């Protein structure tokens, strides 16, 4: 059993259009930002935060 990681203990809910979800899945297929839509979104948010 894995214990939850403290830095990943919050939930973020976002509504996406079908087109936006498809774009996230396309990015996930490329593997540059992650392996699934959630990971892609998480990595893009972290990347944007680091740039600011």
Helices and strands as residue ranges (DSSP letters): G 6-8, H 18-30, H 37-51
